[in-house]
Amino acid sequence: MIASAFFPLIIPGIERAQSTGSSKPVAAAMVIGAVLLGALATGLIEPLGGLVGVAIVQLSTAALPWALGFSAGAMLFVVMADIIPQASRRIEHGSATPAMMGALR
């Protein structure tokens, strides 16, 4: 990807280096060196991103039980507050509440 980003700059870079008095091989070497230096500079950031990713995974692993417990509690609240009363209103015999309690047990 770096090569495709810098490829349009190679020919103008060679022409500019030649206009300063460099020969064509020296100008090409200067441009290739600049492209490689740019690739090296962007590649040096990747380990830092990897460390950030590892830190996020470590934090999420520690927080996973808490997050799952919170989501389970929220789901139980929704079921108890909304679904069971709604089912009880629709069924005349009132058997929905014990059935839902048995299903959640």
C-alpha positions as YAML, in Angstrom:
chain: A
units: angstrom
residues:
- id: 1
  name: MET
  ca: [0.00, 0.00, 0.00]
- id: 2
  name: ILE
  ca: [2.85, 2.36, 0.75]
- id: 3
  name: ALA
  ca: [4.36, 1.67, -2.66]
- id: 4
  name: SER
  ca: [1.07, 2.49, -4.39]
- id: 5
  name: ALA
  ca: [0.78, 5.71, -2.39]
- id: 6
  name: PHE
  ca: [4.30, 6.84, -3.27]
- id: 7
  name: PHE
  ca: [4.44, 5.49, -6.84]
- id: 8
  name: PRO
  ca: [3.08, 8.70, -8.45]
- id: 9
  name: LEU
  ca: [5.86, 10.63, -6.69]
- id: 10
  name: ILE
  ca: [8.73, 8.56, -8.11]
- id: 11
  name: ILE
  ca: [8.95, 10.09, -11.61]
- id: 12
  name: PRO
  ca: [8.60, 13.73, -10.43]
- id: 13
  name: GLY
  ca: [11.11, 13.00, -7.67]
- id: 14
  name: ILE
  ca: [13.65, 11.65, -10.15]
- id: 15
  name: GLU
  ca: [13.14, 14.66, -12.42]
- id: 16
  name: ARG
  ca: [13.56, 17.09, -9.52]
- id: 17
  name: ALA
  ca: [16.71, 15.32, -8.30]
- id: 18
  name: GLN
  ca: [18.13, 15.42, -11.84]
- id: 19
  name: SER
  ca: [17.41, 19.15, -12.07]
- id: 20
  name: THR
  ca: [19.68, 19.68, -9.05]
- id: 21
  name: GLY
  ca: [22.54, 18.07, -10.95]
- id: 22
  name: SER
  ca: [22.31, 14.43, -9.88]
- id: 23
  name: SER
  ca: [22.62, 11.65, -12.40]
- id: 24
  name: LYS
  ca: [19.60, 9.49, -13.17]
- id: 25
  name: PRO
  ca: [20.76, 6.46, -11.08]
- id: 26
  name: VAL
  ca: [21.60, 8.70, -8.10]
- id: 27
  name: ALA
  ca: [18.24, 10.47, -8.42]
- id: 28
  name: ALA
  ca: [16.43, 7.12, -8.55]
- id: 29
  name: ALA
  ca: [18.35, 5.92, -5.50]
- id: 30
  name: MET
  ca: [17.39, 9.09, -3.61]
- id: 31
  name: VAL
  ca: [13.71, 8.60, -4.40]
- id: 32
  name: ILE
  ca: [13.81, 4.89, -3.52]
- id: 33
  name: GLY
  ca: [15.57, 5.76, -0.26]
- id: 34
  name: ALA
  ca: [12.87, 8.31, 0.55]
- id: 35
  name: VAL
  ca: [10.12, 5.77, -0.17]
- id: 36
  name: LEU
  ca: [11.82, 3.15, 2.00]
- id: 37
  name: LEU
  ca: [12.30, 5.68, 4.80]
- id: 38
  name: GLY
  ca: [8.59, 6.53, 4.63]
- id: 39
  name: ALA
  ca: [7.69, 2.83, 4.75]
- id: 40
  name: LEU
  ca: [9.99, 2.35, 7.75]
- id: 41
  name: ALA
  ca: [8.49, 5.34, 9.55]
- id: 42
  name: THR
  ca: [4.94, 4.07, 9.08]
- id: 43
  name: GLY
  ca: [5.97, 0.53, 10.04]
- id: 44
  name: LEU
  ca: [7.47, 1.66, 13.34]
- id: 45
  name: ILE
  ca: [4.02, 2.70, 14.58]
- id: 46
  name: GLU
  ca: [2.52, -0.78, 14.15]
- id: 47
  name: PRO
  ca: [4.04, -2.33, 17.32]
- id: 48
  name: LEU
  ca: [2.58, 0.54, 19.34]
- id: 49
  name: GLY
  ca: [-0.86, -0.26, 17.91]
- id: 50
  name: GLY
  ca: [-0.29, -3.91, 18.77]
- id: 51
  name: LEU
  ca: [0.45, -3.02, 22.38]
- id: 52
  name: VAL
  ca: [-2.71, -0.93, 22.56]
- id: 53
  name: GLY
  ca: [-4.67, -3.90, 21.18]
- id: 54
  name: VAL
  ca: [-3.17, -6.24, 23.78]
- id: 55
  name: ALA
  ca: [-4.05, -3.81, 26.57]
- id: 56
  name: ILE
  ca: [-7.64, -3.56, 25.35]
- id: 57
  name: VAL
  ca: [-7.97, -7.35, 25.20]
- id: 58
  name: GLN
  ca: [-6.56, -7.69, 28.72]
- id: 59
  name: LEU
  ca: [-9.02, -5.11, 30.06]
- id: 60
  name: SER
  ca: [-11.96, -6.65, 28.24]
- id: 61
  name: THR
  ca: [-11.06, -10.11, 29.55]
- id: 62
  name: ALA
  ca: [-11.09, -8.78, 33.11]
- id: 63
  name: ALA
  ca: [-14.35, -6.88, 32.57]
- id: 64
  name: LEU
  ca: [-16.19, -9.66, 30.72]
- id: 65
  name: PRO
  ca: [-17.77, -11.34, 33.79]
- id: 66
  name: TRP
  ca: [-18.99, -7.98, 35.08]
- id: 67
  name: ALA
  ca: [-20.40, -7.00, 31.70]
- id: 68
  name: LEU
  ca: [-22.18, -10.33, 31.26]
- id: 69
  name: GLY
  ca: [-23.60, -10.11, 34.79]
- id: 70
  name: PHE
  ca: [-24.88, -6.60, 34.12]
- id: 71
  name: SER
  ca: [-26.48, -7.63, 30.84]
- id: 72
  name: ALA
  ca: [-28.12, -10.66, 32.49]
- id: 73
  name: GLY
  ca: [-29.53, -8.44, 35.23]
- id: 74
  name: ALA
  ca: [-30.83, -5.97, 32.68]
- id: 75
  name: MET
  ca: [-32.50, -8.78, 30.75]
- id: 76
  name: LEU
  ca: [-34.11, -10.14, 33.90]
- id: 77
  name: PHE
  ca: [-35.42, -6.66, 34.69]
- id: 78
  name: VAL
  ca: [-36.93, -6.31, 31.22]
- id: 79
  name: VAL
  ca: [-38.55, -9.74, 31.47]
- id: 80
  name: MET
  ca: [-39.95, -9.12, 34.96]
- id: 81
  name: ALA
  ca: [-41.10, -5.55, 34.31]
- id: 82
  name: ASP
  ca: [-42.47, -5.81, 30.77]
- id: 83
  name: ILE
  ca: [-42.90, -9.29, 29.38]
- id: 84
  name: ILE
  ca: [-44.51, -11.09, 32.34]
- id: 85
  name: PRO
  ca: [-47.17, -8.39, 33.04]
- id: 86
  name: GLN
  ca: [-47.95, -8.16, 29.34]
- id: 87
  name: ALA
  ca: [-48.37, -11.92, 29.08]
- id: 88
  name: SER
  ca: [-50.56, -11.95, 32.19]
- id: 89
  name: ARG
  ca: [-52.89, -9.37, 30.66]
- id: 90
  name: ARG
  ca: [-53.28, -11.39, 27.47]
- id: 91
  name: ILE
  ca: [-53.92, -14.73, 29.20]
- id: 92
  name: GLU
  ca: [-57.05, -14.79, 31.35]
- id: 93
  name: HIS
  ca: [-56.04, -17.65, 33.65]
- id: 94
  name: GLY
  ca: [-52.88, -15.98, 35.01]
- id: 95
  name: SER
  ca: [-50.67, -18.98, 34.30]
- id: 96
  name: ALA
  ca: [-48.09, -16.93, 32.40]
- id: 97
  name: THR
  ca: [-46.26, -15.67, 35.48]
- id: 98
  name: PRO
  ca: [-45.49, -19.08, 37.01]
- id: 99
  name: ALA
  ca: [-44.58, -20.43, 33.58]
- id: 100
  name: MET
  ca: [-42.12, -17.59, 32.98]
- id: 101
  name: MET
  ca: [-40.65, -18.00, 36.47]
- id: 102
  name: GLY
  ca: [-40.16, -21.69, 35.83]
- id: 103
  name: ALA
  ca: [-38.51, -20.98, 32.49]
- id: 104
  name: LEU
  ca: [-36.09, -18.52, 34.08]
- id: 105
  name: ARG
  ca: [-35.20, -20.85, 36.90]
...
